[in-house]
Amino acid sequence: MCRLREAVGILQEAVATRCALRSRHWRAPSGALRLRYLATLALTLGAGVLTAAQTLVAAGPAAHAPALLQAKVEGTPLAVALPRPTQTHAPSGPGAALKPAEALLRSAAAPTEMKSAGRFALLAPPEPTAPQVVTIAQGGTLSGALTGAGLSAAQAYKAVEAARAHINLRRIRPGQTIALELDRSGGPDAPARLVQASIAVDPVKTVVLRGQEDGAVAAQVETAKVTEVRRAEGGVINGSLYGAAQAAGVPIPVIGQLIHVYSWDVDFQRDIQPGDRFEVLYTVRRTEGGAVVGAGEVLYAGLEVGGQVIRMYRFVGEDGVARYYGPDGQGAKRGLMRTPVDGARISSGFGMRKHPILGYSKMHKGMDFAAPTGTPVYAAGDGVVERANRFSTYGNYIRIRHNASTKTVYAHLKGFAKGVKARARVEQGQVIGYVGSTGRSTGPHLHYEVIINGTQVNPAKVRRTGGERLAGADLRRFKDGVAALDKEFAALSQEGETRLAAAQ
């Protein structure tokens, strides 16, 4: 009986080693099994069972009956059944019985003494401050992601409050990643301590949270360096200028500027034909990592329409305002814009027609431009808004006074642009509203009118006045700038063609 108690004690001592059977130690934070830990555990338990068996055998005939050893490991019963021994000449003396167990224990500890861990290096526990990336799950929050990574609820709360000053937490969406560095040196039972967390708000702005010694969390905004670069693009127009420019990789804001530049010279519905070409030199802002974070300005544009090339150059005058001029210094702005909406087709002209809703012939005192709902509508010229509200069968309605004799009307709008209201001053080409189908309308379109001396006239036949022309010192500076931009566009275009040829 004493031998049996001694055997149980040996087994309990083996189980109480550093390889104690704790289920939370079986897996790494990533979820992978720690095979090295389980292998060491098996060797240690095997040594304990073998030693206990040898102790029972040494007890003599009393141990010939089947024996059942029971021990408790972390509160869980562990049963080891020993078969009836077939021989009784076991080594004598406790020392002889313990030698094999000691050898097994030494072999279990051997991997920690290896010079090279080999394949077991991948199975080793993570470093105390190993970095990791946490992703916000569907329906998840920043606080939940931090506590799920191992932070205590208290420290996660401090981190969220520190981040709140720089991040709109409502805009954190599923898929947002957080780069974490946690200190786990307190052991597996203790919560991790925040070393650093990085949250990218956008390609330029990153919020960095750093844990302090006293448990507080400090937040700091790091901004990536942004530089301005110039690009040259061009292509053939097979459908619309918008589609061709987008296919060439021109950013959408730059395409909008490009269309504005030519809105005074070109009717994009009737003048543009398949096979016409465009080219543009523009600026973009990008980070050192290459991410484009904003479009700049159109510096030069060329548009071939019906075999005629129309070139426009950006020039900043003495008043500090940037405007566009032709190669001879003639300004692009020439009275009212011919097309106050992008990508539209003329669905109904000026004159008598059968009304699509009323069903009888009626004078149509404007032009209708069919376009998708939400398409931007531009002010046809500089002026003051007389009204911007709901008006009779026109639906959402804007009327702009350009001078003492000329006004323009924009009707059936989905809504008004920010800041557009009565007595507001607007500039030519400024977005004032969006295409809709309010009022008496059969579908989304812009109803556009030109009123001269109180009478609606055909917008297509309004005489366009000449724009501003540069002269003197401004003209000389402009000419120098034209030569420089032409040279730069040619160089950048050649680089683009070289890159394209290499890619092909």
C-alpha positions in Angstrom: 0.0 0.0 0.0 2.9 2.3 0.7 4.4 1.5 -2.7 1.0 2.4 -4.3 0.9 5.8 -2.6 4.5 6.4 -3.6 3.7 5.6 -7.2 0.7 8.0 -7.2 3.0 10.7 -5.7 5.5 10.2 -8.5 2.8 10.6 -11.2 1.4 13.7 -9.5 4.9 15.2 -9.4 5.5 14.6 -13.1 2.2 16.2 -14.0 3.0 19.2 -11.8 6.0 20.1 -14.0 6.2 23.1 -16.4 4.3 21.1 -18.9 1.2 21.0 -16.8 -1.9 19.9 -18.8 -3.7 23.1 -19.3 -5.9 23.2 -22.3 -5.4 26.9 -22.9 -1.7 26.2 -23.5 -2.4 23.8 -26.4 -3.0 26.4 -29.0 -1.1 29.6 -30.0 -3.0 32.9 -30.3 -3.4 32.2 -34.0 -5.3 28.9 -33.2 -2.6 26.5 -34.4 -1.7 23.5 -32.2 1.6 23.9 -30.2 2.9 20.5 -31.2 6.2 21.1 -29.4 4.3 21.7 -26.1 2.1 18.5 -26.6 5.2 16.4 -27.4 7.0 17.6 -24.3 3.8 16.9 -22.2 3.5 13.3 -23.6 7.2 12.6 -22.8 6.8 13.9 -19.2 3.6 12.0 -18.5 5.1 8.9 -20.0 8.1 9.2 -17.7 5.8 9.5 -14.7 3.7 6.5 -15.7 6.9 4.4 -16.3 8.3 5.3 -12.9 5.1 4.5 -11.2 4.9 1.2 -12.9 8.5 0.3 -11.9 7.7 1.3 -8.3 4.7 -1.1 -8.2 6.7 -3.9 -9.7 9.4 -3.4 -7.1 6.7 -3.9 -4.4 6.7 -7.6 -5.0 3.7 -10.1 -5.1 1.3 -7.6 -3.7 1.6 -5.7 -6.9 0.8 -8.6 -9.2 -2.9 -7.7 -9.2 -4.1 -5.1 -11.8 -3.5 -1.7 -10.4 -5.4 1.6 -11.2 -3.6 4.8 -10.4 -5.7 7.9 -10.1 -4.4 11.4 -9.9 -5.9 14.8 -10.5 -4.6 17.2 -13.1 -6.0 20.7 -12.9 -9.1 19.2 -11.2 -9.6 16.5 -13.9 -9.2 12.8 -12.9 -6.4 11.0 -14.8 -6.6 7.2 -14.8 -3.7 4.9 -15.8 -4.3 1.2 -15.9 -1.3 -1.1 -15.4 -1.4 -4.7 -16.7 -0.4 -7.7 -14.7 3.5 -8.0 -14.8 4.8 -11.1 -16.4 8.1 -11.1 -14.5 9.2 -10.2 -11.0 13.0 -9.6 -11.5 12.6 -5.8 -11.7 15.7 -3.8 -10.8 16.0 -3.5 -7.0 16.3 -0.2 -5.1 14.5 3.1 -5.7 17.5 4.6 -7.4 17.5 2.0 -10.2 13.8 2.6 -10.7 14.1 6.3 -11.1 17.0 6.4 -13.5 14.9 5.8 -16.7 12.4 8.5 -15.6 15.1 11.1 -15.1 16.5 10.3 -18.5 13.1 10.9 -20.1 12.6 14.2 -18.2 16.0 15.3 -19.5 15.1 14.4 -23.1 11.8 16.3 -22.7 13.7 19.5 -21.8 16.3 19.0 -24.6 14.6 21.0 -27.3 15.2 24.3 -25.4 18.9 23.6 -25.4 19.1 23.0 -29.2 21.3 25.5 -31.1 18.8 25.5 -34.0 15.1 25.0 -33.5 14.6 23.9 -37.1 11.0 23.2 -38.0 10.0 23.7 -34.4 10.8 27.4 -34.6 7.4 27.9 -36.3 5.6 26.3 -33.4 7.3 28.4 -30.7 5.0 30.7 -28.6 4.9 34.4 -30.0 7.3 36.9 -28.7 6.0 39.1 -25.9 5.6 42.1 -28.2 5.0 40.3 -31.5 3.1 42.6 -34.0 -0.3 41.4 -35.4 -3.0 42.7 -37.7 -6.6 42.8 -36.5 -9.5 43.3 -38.9 -12.8 44.8 -37.9 -15.5 42.2 -38.5 -19.0 42.7 -39.8 -20.9 44.4 -37.1 -17.8 44.7 -35.0 -16.3 47.8 -33.2 -12.9 49.1 -32.5 -13.3 48.3 -28.8 -14.4 44.7 -29.6 -11.4 44.2 -31.9 -9.0 45.4 -29.2 -10.4 43.2 -26.5 -10.5 40.2 -28.8 -6.8 40.7 -29.4 -6.1 40.4 -25.7 -6.4 43.8 -24.2 -8.5 44.2 -21.0 -11.8 46.1 -21.3 -10.4 49.0 -19.3 -7.4 49.5 -21.6 -9.5 49.0 -24.7 -11.8 51.8 -23.5 -8.8 54.1 -22.9 -7.5 53.4 -26.4 -10.9 54.1 -28.0 -11.3 57.4 -26.1 -7.8 58.5 -27.2 -8.6 57.6 -30.8 -12.0 59.4 -30.7 -10.3 62.8 -30.8 -8.9 62.1 -34.3 -11.3 59.5 -35.8 -15.0 59.5 -36.4 -15.7 56.1 -34.9 -19.0 55.8 -36.9 -17.0 55.8 -40.1 -15.0 52.7 -39.1 -16.3 50.0 -41.4 -15.9 46.2 -41.6 -12.5 45.4 -43.2 -10.7 48.2 -41.4 -7.3 46.9 -40.3 -5.4 47.8 -37.1 -1.7 47.0 -36.7 -1.1 46.0 -33.1 1.9 45.5 -30.9 1.0 44.0 -27.5 3.1 43.1 -24.5 2.2 39.6 -23.3 5.1 39.3 -20.8 2.6 39.1 -17.9 1.9 35.5 -18.8 -0.9 33.7 -20.4 -3.4 34.4 -17.6 -2.7 38.2 -17.5 -4.3 40.6 -20.1 -1.9 42.0 -22.7 -0.6 45.5 -22.4 -0.9 47.9 -25.4 2.5 48.9 -26.8 1.2 50.5 -30.1 -1.8 50.5 -32.4 -1.8 52.1 -35.9 -5.1 52.9 -37.6 -5.0 54.2 -41.2 -7.8 56.8 -41.6 -6.9 57.4 -45.3 -3.8 57.1 -47.5 -2.4 60.2 -45.9 -3.5 60.2 -42.2 -2.7 57.5 -39.7 -3.7 57.6 -36.0 -1.1 55.9 -33.7 -2.0 54.9 -30.2 0.8 54.3 -27.7 0.4 52.7 -24.2 2.1 54.5 -21.4 3.8 53.1 -18.3 0.9 54.3 -16.0 -1.7 52.5 -18.2 -2.8 55.6 -20.0 -3.0 55.7 -23.8 -1.7 58.6 -25.9 -2.8 59.3 -29.5 -0.8 61.0 -32.3 -1.6 61.7 -35.9 1.1 60.8 -38.4 0.8 62.3 -41.9 2.4 60.8 -45.0 4.4 63.1 -47.2 2.4 64.1 -50.3 4.1 65.4 -53.5 2.6 66.8 -56.7 3.5 65.1 -60.0 2.5 65.8 -63.6 0.9 63.3 -66.0 0.2 63.4 -69.7 -2.6 61.3 -71.2 -4.5 61.1 -74.5 -6.7 58.9 -76.6 -9.3 58.4 -79.3 -12.9 59.3 -78.6 -15.3 56.5 -79.8 -18.3 57.5 -77.6 -17.9 60.5 -75.4 -15.0 62.6 -74.1 -15.8 61.5 -70.6 -15.6 57.8 -71.4 -12.5 58.1 -73.5 -10.7 60.1 -70.7 -11.8 57.7 -68.0 -10.5 54.7 -70.1 -7.1 56.5 -70.4 -6.8 56.7 -66.6 -7.6 60.4 -66.2 -9.1 61.0 -62.7 -12.8 62.0 -62.7 -12.2 65.5 -61.2 -9.7 66.2 -64.0 -12.3 65.0 -66.6 -14.8 67.5 -65.1 -12.3 70.3 -65.5 -11.5 69.2 -69.0 -15.2 69.4 -70.0 -15.5 72.8 -68.4 -12.6 74.1 -70.3 -14.3 73.3 -73.7 -17.9 74.0 -72.7 -17.8 77.4 -74.3 -16.4 76.2 -77.7 -17.8 72.7 -78.1 -21.3 71.2 -78.1 -20.5 67.7 -76.7 -23.7 66.2 -78.2 -23.4 67.4 -81.8 -19.8 68.4 -82.4 -17.9 65.3 -81.0 -17.7 62.5 -83.6 -16.1 59.0 -83.4 -12.4 59.2 -84.2 -11.8 62.6 -82.6 -8.9 62.8 -80.2 -8.0 64.4 -76.9 -4.8 65.0 -74.9 -4.3 66.5 -71.5 -1.5 67.5 -69.1 -2.5 67.6 -65.5 -1.2 67.4 -61.9 -2.0 64.8 -59.3 -1.0 64.6 -55.6 0.3 61.2 -54.4 2.1 59.8 -51.3 5.6 58.4 -51.3 4.0 54.9 -51.5 2.4 55.9 -54.8 -1.2 56.2 -53.7 -3.0 59.0 -55.5 -4.8 61.2 -52.9 -6.1 64.0 -55.1 -6.3 65.5 -58.5 -4.8 68.9 -59.2 -5.3 71.1 -62.2 -5.5 70.8 -66.0 -2.4 72.6 -67.3 -2.9 72.0 -71.0 -5.6 70.4 -73.1 -6.0 69.6 -76.7 -9.2 68.5 -78.4 -9.5 67.5 -82.1 -13.1 68.2 -83.3 -13.9 67.5 -87.0 -10.3 67.8 -88.0 -9.7 71.1 -86.1 -7.5 71.0 -83.0 -8.6 73.4 -80.1 -5.8 73.9 -77.6 -6.2 75.5 -74.2 -3.6 76.5 -71.6 -3.9 77.4 -67.9 -2.6 80.8 -66.9 -2.6 82.7 -63.7 -2.9 86.5 -64.2 -1.8 89.4 -62.0 -5.1 89.1 -60.1 -4.1 85.6 -58.9 -7.0 83.9 -60.7 -6.4 80.9 -63.0 -8.1 81.0 -66.4 -7.8 79.2 -69.7 -6.7 80.7 -73.0 -6.0 79.6 -76.5 -2.5 79.8 -77.9 -3.1 83.4 -79.1 -4.2 84.6 -75.6 -7.9 84.5 -76.4 -9.9 83.6 -73.3 -12.0 80.4 -73.2 -15.0 82.1 -71.6 -17.2 83.5 -74.4 -20.7 84.4 -73.1 -23.0 81.6 -72.0 -21.9 78.0 -72.1 -23.3 76.0 -75.0 -24.0 72.9 -72.9 -24.7 73.4 -69.2 -24.7 69.6 -68.4 -22.2 66.8 -69.0 -22.9 63.7 -71.0 -26.4 64.7 -72.0 -28.2 64.4 -75.3 -30.8 66.9 -76.7 -34.1 65.2 -76.2 -36.3 68.1 -77.3 -35.4 71.3 -79.0 -36.9 74.8 -79.0 -40.2 75.4 -80.8 -43.6 73.9 -81.3 -44.1 70.3 -80.4 -46.7 67.8 -79.2 -46.5 67.9 -75.4 -45.6 64.4 -74.2 -48.0 64.6 -71.2 -50.7 67.1 -72.2 -51.1 65.4 -75.6 -51.5 68.6 -77.7 -49.2 70.9 -79.6 -47.6 73.5 -77.4 -44.6 75.9 -77.7 -41.5 74.5 -76.0 -39.6 77.6 -74.9 -36.3 75.9 -74.0 -34.1 72.9 -74.7 -34.3 69.5 -72.9 -31.1 67.6 -72.2 -31.7 63.9 -71.2 -29.2 62.6 -68.7 -29.1 60.2 -65.7 -30.5 61.3 -62.4 -27.9 63.1 -60.4 -25.8 64.4 -63.3 -24.3 67.8 -62.3 -25.8 70.9 -63.9 -23.5 74.0 -64.4 -24.2 77.7 -64.4 -24.1 78.8 -68.0 -22.5 82.1 -67.0 -21.5 84.4 -64.1 -24.5 85.9 -62.3 -26.8 86.1 -59.3 -29.4 83.5 -58.4 -32.9 85.0 -58.4 -34.7 82.0 -57.2 -33.9 78.4 -56.2 -37.0 76.5 -55.1 -40.0 74.5 -56.1 -41.9 76.3 -58.9 -45.1 75.2 -60.5 -44.8 72.4 -63.1 -41.1 73.2 -63.4 -40.4 71.2 -60.2 -37.1 72.2 -58.6 -36.2 75.4 -60.4 -33.2 77.8 -60.6 -33.2 81.2 -62.4 -29.9 83.1 -62.7 -29.6 86.8 -63.8 -26.4 87.3 -65.7 -26.8 91.0 -66.6 -29.6 93.6 -67.1 -31.0 91.8 -70.1 -30.0 88.1 -69.9 -31.2 85.3 -67.6 -31.1 81.5 -67.7 -33.5 78.8 -66.3 -32.8 75.3 -65.1 -35.8 73.1 -64.3 -36.9 69.6 -63.1 -33.8 69.3 -60.9 -33.4 66.5 -58.4 -31.9 69.0 -56.0 -29.7 72.1 -55.5 -26.0 72.3 -54.9 -24.8 73.4 -51.5 -25.0 77.2 -51.1 -27.2 77.8 -54.1 -30.1 80.0 -53.0 -31.7 83.3 -53.8 -29.2 86.2 -53.9 -26.2 83.9 -54.0 -23.5 84.7 -56.6 -22.4 81.9 -58.9 -19.6 81.6 -61.5 -19.7 80.2 -64.9 -19.2 76.4 -64.8 -20.0 76.1 -61.1 -22.3 73.2 -60.2 -25.7 74.6 -59.2 -27.9 71.5 -59.2 -28.4 67.9 -60.4 -30.6 66.4 -63.1 -33.9 65.0 -61.9 -37.5 64.5 -62.9 -39.5 66.7 -60.5 -42.6 68.6 -61.6 -44.3 67.8 -64.9 -41.8 65.4 -66.4 -41.7 62.0 -68.1 -38.1 61.1 -67.1 -34.8 62.6 -65.8 -33.7 65.5 -67.9 -32.7 69.2 -67.7 -35.1 71.8 -69.1 -32.9 74.8 -70.0 -34.1 78.3 -71.0 -32.3 81.5 -72.1 -34.4 84.7 -71.5 -33.4 87.9 -73.2 -35.3 91.1 -72.3 -38.1 89.0 -70.7 -38.6 86.6 -73.7 -37.5 83.0 -74.0 -35.2 82.5 -77.1 -33.5 79.5 -78.7 -30.4 78.7 -76.6 -28.7 77.3 -79.7 -28.9 80.6 -81.6 -27.8 83.0 -78.8 -24.9 85.1 -80.1 -21.8 84.4 -78.1 -19.6 87.4 -77.2 -15.8 87.3 -77.3 -13.9 86.4 -74.2 -11.0 88.2 -72.5 -7.8 88.5 -74.5 -4.4 88.8 -72.9 -2.1 91.7 -73.8 1.2 93.3 -72.9 3.4 91.7 -70.2 0.7 89.1 -69.4 0.7 87.9 -73.0 4.5 87.6 -73.1 4.5 85.6 -69.9 1.7 83.4 -71.3 3.6 82.7 -74.5 6.6 81.6 -72.5 4.4 79.3 -70.4 2.8 77.8 -73.6 6.2 76.9 -74.9 7.2 75.2 -71.6 4.0 73.3 -71.3 4.2 72.0 -75.0 7.7 70.8 -74.3 6.8 69.1 -71.0 3.7 67.4 -72.6 5.9 66.0 -75.4 8.4 64.6 -73.0 5.9 63.0 -70.6 3.9 61.6 -73.6 7.1 59.9 -74.9 7.8 58.4 -71.4 4.2 57.0 -71.4 4.6 55.5 -74.9 7.9 53.9 -73.8 6.3 52.4 -70.7 3.4 51.1 -72.8 5.7 49.5 -75.3 7.7 47.8 -72.6 4.5 46.4 -71.0 3.4 45.0 -74.3 
